[in-house]
Amino acid sequence: MKSDFEIHFADYSQLLRKLDVAFQEQQHYLIAGDPGELGKELIISLCSLETPAFLRSFIPFLKQNRISFKLIKDQLLQYQQNAGAFGAEHVGRILLIYPESYQLAAETIKKLCELSLSQQLKGPLVRNHFRVDSVLYLPLGSTFTRKFSARKIKDTLPRIIHYRYIPIELISDTIKGKIFKAVSIRKLAFQLCLIKHSRPFALDDHFGRDMRDRLCWQKELAGELAPLEISPAVIDYFELHDSAYLVFEFLEGKSLGDRVLEILKGRPWNALSKQDQKQLLCWYQHAIDITGKIHALGIVHRDITISNFHVSDNGRLQLLDFELAFNLHKRRPWPPFVLGTPGYLAPEQLAYRLPDFPEDLYSLGAVLYFMLTGKNPQTITGSVQKHLKDQPIDADLKMLMQGCMEHNPVKRPSLATIKFTIDLKLNEVEYENQSNHF
């Protein structure tokens, strides 16, 4: 599948060969020399875009001083590592340096600080480490921390943010940032709100963007979506200390995934009562309607998941997290943001194809899979058809799911066809439910 926008990832092994540095490969790293034990390394966190120029400036210094090091193999692995693909504990660990003495460590840190200033280096936070410079970290308990002015990064919620918001509950904490419930004291309103926070330089991409750009784009989209009333209203947006904060109205309720699991209770579709089947189909019907409304505006969501639908206490369904969305009419953002949620991610999205509506249709198929089985679609191995063969699922819904999750986007059913199929199934379930009462 050919890409619609070009991304060239640098191979750092080629760079080391050009610099005549001997190395060996080990898992995701290139190893030069004989690295010492863990806990005595200097850790350099770097955004992928600026790394090649930095390495060309810095590797000759390491070679000249015979300092051992470990370097991530290439820019693609670096991008994935900084995005948390290998675990939060590996984020930012791009270049690990092993000086054999305090003197060498001091000279290395001096050189790093000079380059960091001249090249304006930046990188994602390395959590649970001491920070020496904008991109230089030391492990907790490192023998170098007493000799150099390193400070531990505070990663707790502040008592008040931007003189406007008081955090009261942490909802999630990931490599992207925090999401927390807060009270707005703007104009003494004392209203509940939800705040999405971006960690500095988190999810950096090949075009110099990071999580801040995604939140800023989501804020812009919120203005276009506001008349539809299908997602939470944006109250505020601001940036502080390389982090961005996007503030939403607070929604009482639960994610669609939680609601579905409460109904399924570990039971297969065929074991549910007609009333429970009706409720699941109604929610899915609303999800289709919401998707149709954003498609009518030329917007592809590109991260439709069971968790990104929210069911309020009054039963209203809303769609969340538009940070990966793409406007087909305006061709924005360009290039499109990449990544997504495994299991819900369409194959063409992984191949950097120009976003289009079938991406969301694939995701709707994955949502339907969760709603019928209670299982994460990431557990699907091999072809969808083979995986579903022995599942105790309604035959019509099984066929619809298979169609939505076709590898070839051209073969996926239209949104109108999906809606028609669900409407028919809902009528059938309602009829059977009424017949059971006679």
C-alpha positions as CSV (number, residue, x, y, z in Angstrom):
1,M,0.0,0.0,0.0
2,K,1.7,3.2,-1.2
3,S,2.0,6.2,1.1
4,D,0.3,9.4,0.2
5,F,2.8,11.6,2.0
6,E,6.5,10.9,2.3
7,I,8.2,10.2,5.6
8,H,11.9,9.3,5.4
9,F,13.3,7.8,8.6
10,A,17.0,8.1,9.2
11,D,19.0,4.9,9.9
12,Y,21.5,5.7,12.6
13,S,23.7,2.7,11.8
14,Q,24.5,4.4,8.5
15,L,25.5,7.6,10.4
16,L,27.8,5.6,12.7
17,R,29.4,3.9,9.7
18,K,30.1,7.3,8.1
19,L,31.7,8.5,11.3
20,D,33.8,5.2,11.4
21,V,32.3,4.1,14.8
22,A,32.4,0.4,15.4
23,F,29.1,-1.0,17.0
24,Q,27.0,-4.0,17.5
25,E,23.2,-4.4,17.4
26,Q,21.2,-5.4,20.4
27,Q,17.4,-5.3,20.3
28,H,16.4,-1.7,19.6
29,Y,19.9,-0.3,20.2
30,L,23.3,0.2,18.5
31,I,26.0,-0.4,21.1
32,A,29.5,1.2,20.8
33,G,32.2,0.2,23.2
34,D,31.4,-1.6,26.5
35,P,28.5,0.1,28.3
36,G,28.7,-0.1,32.1
37,E,26.1,-1.1,34.6
38,L,22.6,0.5,34.7
39,G,22.4,3.5,37.0
40,K,25.6,5.0,35.9
41,E,24.5,6.3,32.5
42,L,23.8,9.7,31.2
43,I,20.4,9.7,29.3
44,I,19.7,12.0,26.4
45,S,16.1,12.5,25.5
46,L,15.6,13.9,21.9
47,C,12.8,14.6,19.5
48,S,13.2,12.6,16.3
49,L,13.4,15.6,13.9
50,E,16.5,17.2,15.4
51,T,18.4,14.0,16.3
52,P,20.4,13.4,13.1
53,A,22.0,16.8,13.2
54,F,22.8,16.5,16.9
55,L,24.4,13.0,16.4
56,R,26.6,14.3,13.7
57,S,27.9,17.0,16.1
58,F,28.1,14.9,19.3
59,I,29.2,11.3,18.2
60,P,32.7,12.5,17.2
61,F,33.2,13.8,20.8
62,L,32.3,10.4,22.2
63,K,34.5,8.7,19.7
64,Q,37.5,11.0,20.4
65,N,37.1,10.4,24.2
66,R,36.4,6.6,23.8
67,I,33.2,6.9,25.7
68,S,30.8,3.9,25.3
69,F,27.2,4.5,24.4
70,K,23.9,3.0,23.3
71,L,21.9,4.6,20.6
72,I,18.4,3.8,19.3
73,K,18.7,2.1,15.9
74,D,16.7,4.5,13.7
75,Q,14.3,7.3,13.6
76,L,11.2,5.1,13.3
77,L,12.1,3.2,16.5
78,Q,12.8,6.5,18.1
79,Y,9.4,7.8,17.1
80,Q,7.7,4.7,18.4
81,Q,9.7,4.7,21.6
82,N,8.9,8.3,22.4
83,A,5.2,7.5,21.7
84,G,5.3,4.8,24.4
85,A,5.1,1.8,22.1
86,F,7.7,-0.1,24.2
87,G,6.4,1.1,27.6
88,A,6.3,4.4,29.5
89,E,9.6,3.6,31.2
90,H,11.5,3.7,27.8
91,V,10.2,7.1,26.6
92,G,13.1,9.5,26.0
93,R,15.9,6.9,26.4
94,I,17.3,7.7,23.0
95,L,21.1,8.0,23.7
96,L,22.7,6.4,26.8
97,I,26.2,7.4,27.6
98,Y,28.6,5.6,29.9
99,P,31.6,7.8,31.0
100,E,34.2,6.0,33.1
101,S,35.0,8.9,35.4
102,Y,33.6,12.0,37.0
103,Q,36.0,14.1,34.8
104,L,34.7,12.5,31.6
105,A,31.2,12.9,32.8
106,A,31.8,16.6,33.5
107,E,33.3,17.1,30.1
108,T,30.4,15.2,28.4
109,I,27.8,17.2,30.3
110,K,29.5,20.5,29.4
111,K,29.6,19.5,25.7
112,L,25.9,18.5,25.8
113,C,24.9,21.7,27.4
114,E,26.7,23.7,24.7
115,L,25.0,21.7,22.0
116,S,21.6,21.9,23.7
117,L,21.8,25.7,23.8
118,S,23.2,26.2,20.3
119,Q,20.8,23.7,18.6
120,Q,17.9,24.4,20.9
121,L,17.4,20.7,21.7
122,K,14.3,19.3,23.2
123,G,12.9,15.9,24.1
124,P,10.1,14.3,26.0
125,L,10.4,14.0,29.8
126,V,12.1,10.9,31.1
127,R,9.9,10.0,34.1
128,N,11.3,9.1,37.5
129,H,14.8,10.5,36.7
130,F,16.8,13.5,37.7
131,R,17.1,16.3,35.2
132,V,20.4,18.1,34.5
133,D,19.6,20.0,31.3
134,S,16.7,20.3,28.9
135,V,17.5,16.9,27.3
136,L,20.0,15.4,29.9
137,Y,18.8,13.0,32.7
138,L,20.4,10.9,35.4
139,P,18.8,7.8,36.9
140,L,17.6,8.0,40.5
141,G,20.5,6.9,42.7
142,S,23.1,7.7,40.1
143,T,26.6,8.2,41.4
144,F,26.8,11.4,39.3
145,T,23.8,13.2,41.0
146,R,25.9,14.5,43.9
147,K,28.5,16.0,41.6
148,F,26.2,17.7,39.2
149,S,23.2,20.0,39.8
150,A,20.4,17.6,38.9
151,R,16.8,18.1,40.1
152,K,14.0,15.6,40.3
153,I,11.0,16.4,38.0
154,K,7.9,17.1,39.9
155,D,5.0,15.2,38.3
156,T,2.2,16.0,40.7
157,L,-1.0,18.0,40.2
158,P,-0.6,21.6,41.2
159,R,-3.0,23.1,43.7
160,I,-4.2,25.6,41.1
161,I,-3.6,26.0,37.4
162,H,-3.4,29.3,35.6
163,Y,-5.2,31.0,38.5
164,R,-8.5,29.5,37.1
165,Y,-8.7,25.8,37.8
166,I,-8.4,23.7,40.9
167,P,-7.7,20.0,40.2
168,I,-9.7,17.6,42.4
169,E,-9.3,14.2,40.8
170,L,-6.7,12.5,38.5
171,I,-8.6,10.5,35.8
172,S,-5.6,9.2,33.8
173,D,-1.9,9.6,33.5
174,T,-0.1,8.5,30.3
175,I,2.9,9.4,28.3
176,K,0.8,11.9,26.4
177,G,-0.2,13.8,29.6
178,K,-2.8,13.9,32.3
179,I,-6.5,14.1,32.3
180,F,-8.1,15.4,35.4
181,K,-11.4,16.6,36.9
182,A,-11.2,20.2,38.1
183,V,-13.3,23.1,39.4
184,S,-13.3,26.3,37.4
185,I,-13.2,29.4,39.5
186,R,-13.3,31.8,36.6
187,K,-15.7,34.6,37.4
188,L,-16.4,32.6,40.6
189,A,-18.4,30.1,38.6
190,F,-17.3,27.0,40.6
191,Q,-18.2,24.7,37.8
192,L,-16.9,21.2,37.2
193,C,-14.7,20.8,34.1
194,L,-12.3,18.2,32.5
195,I,-8.8,19.2,31.6
196,K,-6.5,17.5,29.1
197,H,-2.8,18.2,29.7
198,S,0.0,17.6,27.3
199,R,3.5,16.6,28.6
200,P,6.3,18.7,27.1
201,F,7.2,17.4,23.6
202,A,5.1,14.3,24.0
203,L,4.2,12.4,20.8
204,D,6.7,14.4,18.8
205,D,6.5,13.7,15.1
206,H,8.6,13.9,11.9
207,F,7.3,17.4,11.2
208,G,8.3,19.2,14.4
209,R,4.8,18.8,16.0
210,D,3.9,17.4,19.4
211,M,1.0,16.8,21.7
212,R,0.5,20.6,22.0
213,D,-0.3,20.9,18.3
214,R,-2.8,18.0,18.6
215,L,-4.7,19.8,21.4
216,C,-4.6,23.1,19.6
217,W,-6.1,21.4,16.5
218,Q,-8.7,19.7,18.7
219,K,-9.7,23.2,20.0
220,E,-10.0,24.5,16.5
221,L,-12.2,21.6,15.5
222,A,-14.4,22.1,18.5
223,G,-15.6,25.4,17.1
224,E,-16.8,23.7,13.9
225,L,-18.4,20.8,15.8
226,A,-20.2,23.0,18.4
227,P,-23.5,23.4,16.5
228,L,-23.8,19.6,16.2
229,E,-23.8,19.1,20.0
230,I,-22.1,15.7,19.6
231,S,-19.0,16.3,21.8
232,P,-18.2,18.2,25.0
233,A,-17.9,21.9,24.6
234,V,-14.4,23.4,24.9
235,I,-14.2,26.1,27.6
236,D,-10.6,27.2,27.5
237,Y,-7.1,26.6,26.0
238,F,-3.8,27.8,27.3
239,E,-0.1,26.9,27.4
240,L,2.3,26.9,30.4
241,H,5.9,25.7,30.6
242,D,5.9,23.8,27.3
243,S,2.6,22.1,28.2
244,A,-0.8,22.7,26.8
245,Y,-4.1,22.5,28.6
246,L,-7.5,22.0,26.9
247,V,-10.5,22.5,29.1
248,F,-13.9,20.9,28.4
249,E,-17.3,20.9,30.1
250,F,-17.5,18.0,32.5
251,L,-19.7,15.1,31.5
252,E,-21.3,12.9,34.1
253,G,-21.6,9.2,33.1
254,K,-19.3,6.5,31.8
255,S,-17.5,5.4,28.6
256,L,-19.5,3.3,26.2
257,G,-17.1,0.4,26.9
258,D,-18.0,0.4,30.6
259,R,-21.7,0.6,29.8
260,V,-21.4,-2.3,27.4
261,L,-19.5,-4.5,29.9
262,E,-22.2,-3.8,32.5
263,I,-24.8,-5.3,30.1
264,L,-22.7,-8.2,28.8
265,K,-21.5,-9.4,32.2
266,G,-19.3,-12.0,30.4
267,R,-22.2,-13.4,28.3
268,P,-22.1,-13.8,24.5
269,W,-24.6,-11.9,22.3
270,N,-26.9,-14.9,21.8
271,A,-27.3,-15.3,25.6
272,L,-28.6,-11.7,26.1
273,S,-32.2,-10.8,26.7
274,K,-33.9,-9.0,23.8
275,Q,-34.0,-5.9,26.0
276,D,-30.2,-5.9,26.4
277,Q,-29.7,-6.6,22.7
278,K,-32.0,-3.6,21.9
279,Q,-30.0,-1.3,24.2
280,L,-26.6,-2.3,22.6
281,L,-28.0,-1.8,19.1
282,C,-29.5,1.6,20.1
283,W,-26.1,2.8,21.3
284,Y,-24.5,1.6,18.1
285,Q,-27.2,3.2,16.1
286,H,-26.4,6.6,17.8
287,A,-22.7,6.0,17.2
288,I,-23.4,5.6,13.5
289,D,-25.5,8.8,13.5
290,I,-22.7,10.8,15.1
291,T,-20.2,9.5,12.6
292,G,-22.5,10.5,9.8
293,K,-22.8,14.0,11.1
294,I,-19.0,14.6,11.3
295,H,-18.6,13.0,7.8
296,A,-21.1,15.5,6.5
297,L,-18.7,18.2,7.5
298,G,-15.9,16.5,5.7
299,I,-14.3,15.4,9.0
300,V,-12.7,11.9,9.5
301,H,-12.3,11.1,13.2
302,R,-9.6,8.5,12.8
303,D,-9.7,7.3,16.4
304,I,-13.2,6.0,16.9
305,T,-13.0,3.5,19.7
306,I,-15.3,2.0,22.4
307,S,-13.6,4.3,24.9
308,N,-14.0,7.5,22.8
309,F,-17.8,7.3,23.0
310,H,-19.3,8.6,26.3
311,V,-22.7,7.7,27.6
312,S,-24.1,10.4,30.0
313,D,-26.3,9.6,32.9
314,N,-29.4,10.6,30.8
315,G,-28.4,8.2,28.0
316,R,-26.9,10.7,25.6
317,L,-24.0,9.5,23.5
318,Q,-21.1,11.8,22.7
319,L,-17.9,11.4,20.7
320,L,-14.5,12.4,22.3
321,D,-10.9,12.9,21.4
322,F,-10.7,14.6,17.9
323,E,-6.9,15.1,18.1
324,L,-6.2,12.8,15.2
325,A,-9.2,14.1,13.1
326,F,-8.7,15.3,9.5
327,N,-10.7,17.8,7.5
328,L,-11.0,16.5,4.0
329,H,-12.4,19.8,2.6
330,K,-9.6,21.9,4.0
331,R,-6.9,19.1,3.9
332,R,-5.9,20.0,7.5
333,P,-3.9,19.3,9.4
334,W,-1.1,18.6,6.9
335,P,0.5,16.2,7.1
336,P,-2.2,14.3,9.0
337,F,-1.3,13.3,12.5
338,V,-0.4,9.6,12.7
339,L,-0.8,6.7,15.2
340,G,-4.1,5.7,16.6
341,T,-5.5,2.9,18.8
342,P,-4.4,-0.7,18.1
343,G,-7.3,-2.9,17.2
344,Y,-9.4,0.0,15.9
345,L,-6.7,1.4,13.5
346,A,-7.5,0.9,9.8
347,P,-4.6,-0.7,7.8
348,E,-4.4,2.3,5.4
349,Q,-3.9,4.6,8.4
350,L,-0.8,2.6,9.4
351,A,0.4,3.0,5.8
352,Y,0.2,6.8,5.9
353,R,-2.5,7.0,3.3
354,L,-4.5,10.2,2.8
355,P,-7.3,10.0,5.4
356,D,-10.7,9.1,4.1
357,F,-14.1,8.1,5.6
358,P,-13.5,4.3,5.3
359,E,-11.0,4.6,8.1
360,D,-13.9,5.4,10.5
361,L,-15.9,2.5,9.0
362,Y,-13.2,0.1,9.9
363,S,-13.2,1.5,13.4
364,L,-17.0,1.2,13.7
365,G,-16.6,-2.5,12.8
366,A,-14.1,-2.8,15.7
367,V,-16.5,-1.0,18.0
368,L,-19.2,-3.5,17.0
369,Y,-16.9,-6.4,17.8
370,F,-16.4,-5.1,21.3
371,M,-20.1,-4.5,21.8
372,L,-20.9,-8.0,20.8
373,T,-18.1,-9.9,22.6
374,G,-16.8,-7.6,25.3
375,K,-13.3,-8.2,23.9
376,N,-10.6,-5.8,22.7
377,P,-10.4,-6.0,18.9
378,Q,-6.7,-6.0,19.3
379,T,-7.1,-9.7,20.2
380,I,-8.2,-10.5,16.7
381,T,-5.4,-12.6,15.1
382,G,-5.3,-13.6,11.4
383,S,-8.3,-12.7,9.2
384,V,-11.4,-11.3,10.8
385,Q,-13.5,-13.9,9.0
386,K,-11.6,-16.8,10.6
387,H,-11.6,-15.2,14.0
388,L,-15.4,-14.7,14.0
389,K,-16.2,-18.2,12.5
390,D,-17.1,-19.9,15.8
391,Q,-18.1,-16.8,17.8
392,P,-21.7,-17.0,19.2
393,I,-22.8,-13.8,17.3
394,D,-25.8,-13.0,15.2
395,A,-25.0,-14.0,11.6
396,D,-26.1,-10.7,10.1
397,L,-24.1,-8.7,12.6
398,K,-21.1,-11.0,12.1
399,M,-21.3,-10.3,8.3
400,L,-21.5,-6.6,8.9
401,M,-18.5,-6.6,11.2
402,Q,-16.5,-8.6,8.7
403,G,-17.4,-6.1,5.9
404,C,-16.4,-3.1,8.0
405,M,-13.1,-4.6,8.9
406,E,-12.1,-5.5,5.3
407,H,-8.4,-4.8,4.7
408,N,-9.3,-3.2,1.4
409,P,-11.2,0.1,2.2
410,V,-13.0,0.0,-1.2
411,K,-14.8,-3.3,-0.1
412,R,-16.2,-1.8,3.2
413,P,-19.9,-1.1,3.3
414,S,-21.0,2.6,3.2
415,L,-22.2,4.3,6.4
416,A,-25.7,4.2,4.9
417,T,-25.5,0.4,4.5
418,I,-24.3,0.0,8.1
419,K,-27.1,2.1,9.4
420,F,-29.7,0.2,7.3
421,T,-28.4,-3.2,8.6
422,I,-28.5,-2.0,12.2
423,D,-32.0,-0.5,11.7
424,L,-33.3,-3.8,10.4
425,K,-31.7,-5.8,13.2
426,L,-33.1,-3.4,15.8
427,N,-36.6,-3.7,14.3
428,E,-36.2,-7.5,14.4
429,V,-35.1,-7.5,18.0
430,E,-37.9,-5.1,19.0
431,Y,-40.5,-7.3,17.3
432,E,-39.2,-10.4,19.1
433,N,-39.1,-8.6,22.4
434,Q,-42.8,-7.6,22.0
435,S,-43.7,-11.1,20.9
436,N,-42.2,-12.5,24.1
437,H,-44.6,-10.4,26.1
438,F,-47.7,-12.0,24.6
